[in-house]
């Protein structure tokens, strides 16, 4: 089964906490082993100095990984984050962030992914992450 962006948006609505939904994430693209989500700029997500908070970006990376793994599996199934390592390279000010996730390994019990978070219109990422998930069902 191919997971469409509309299917993935429904996964967001049905399986995530209200505070995650408040980030305003939308699914832009899904594929066999990847997903792209948009984290819209919001002053409510900015920290001192006006940059997008790292916590918001980390939550977006974590959430986008669930969508990418669901796309790779062809459907949503219960899973949990085992590890996430995030590196911030530059601030994001006044721009939406495109969160690109590529599933690098999909096993029966574990999944691994790489995440790149790039401000819209920029050439260089603002942050990268690697994630590991336990697949529970």
GIGICOR-V195708 format. One record per pair of residues at least 24 apart in sequence whose ideal C-beta (glycine too) atoms are under 7 Angstrom apart, sorted by the first residue. I is the first residue (numbers start at 0). GAP is how many residues later the second one is. If there is no record, write none. Layout:
i=I gap=GAP
i=I gap=GAP
This chain:
i=0 gap=73
i=0 gap=74
i=2 gap=27
i=2 gap=67
i=2 gap=68
i=2 gap=71
i=2 gap=72
i=3 gap=26
i=4 gap=24
i=4 gap=25
i=7 gap=27
i=7 gap=59
i=7 gap=62
i=7 gap=63
i=10 gap=56
i=10 gap=59
i=10 gap=65
i=14 gap=61
i=15 gap=47
i=19 gap=39
i=19 gap=43
i=22 gap=33
i=22 gap=36
i=22 gap=37
i=24 gap=35
i=24 gap=38
i=26 gap=40
i=29 gap=37
i=29 gap=41
i=30 gap=40
i=31 gap=40
i=32 gap=39
i=32 gap=69
i=32 gap=70
i=33 gap=34
i=33 gap=37
i=33 gap=67
i=33 gap=68
i=33 gap=69
i=34 gap=29
i=34 gap=32
i=34 gap=33
i=34 gap=36
i=34 gap=66
i=35 gap=62
i=35 gap=63
i=35 gap=64
i=36 gap=27
i=36 gap=30
i=36 gap=62
i=37 gap=58
i=37 gap=60
i=38 gap=57
i=38 gap=58
i=38 gap=60
i=39 gap=56
i=40 gap=53
i=40 gap=54
i=40 gap=55
i=49 gap=43
i=50 gap=40
i=50 gap=41
i=50 gap=42
i=51 gap=40
i=51 gap=45
i=53 gap=34
i=56 gap=40
i=56 gap=60
i=56 gap=70
i=57 gap=26
i=57 gap=28
i=59 gap=37
i=59 gap=39
i=60 gap=25
i=60 gap=38
i=60 gap=54
i=60 gap=56
i=60 gap=68
i=60 gap=70
i=61 gap=69
i=63 gap=35
i=63 gap=37
i=63 gap=51
i=64 gap=36
i=64 gap=48
i=64 gap=50
i=64 gap=66
i=64 gap=68
i=67 gap=33
i=67 gap=35
i=67 gap=45
i=68 gap=34
i=68 gap=42
i=68 gap=44
i=68 gap=64
i=71 gap=31
i=71 gap=34
i=76 gap=58
i=76 gap=60
i=77 gap=58
i=77 gap=59
i=78 gap=54
i=78 gap=55
i=78 gap=56
i=78 gap=57
i=79 gap=53
i=79 gap=54
i=79 gap=56
i=80 gap=50
i=80 gap=52
i=81 gap=50
i=81 gap=51
i=81 gap=52
i=82 gap=48
i=82 gap=49
i=83 gap=45
i=83 gap=47
i=84 gap=44
i=84 gap=45
i=85 gap=41
i=85 gap=43
i=86 gap=40
i=86 gap=41
i=87 gap=38
i=87 gap=39
i=88 gap=36
i=88 gap=37
i=88 gap=38
i=89 gap=34
i=89 gap=36
i=91 gap=27
i=91 gap=34
i=94 gap=24
i=94 gap=25
i=94 gap=26
i=95 gap=24
i=96 gap=29
i=107 gap=27
i=108 gap=25
i=108 gap=26
i=109 gap=24
i=109 gap=25
i=110 gap=24
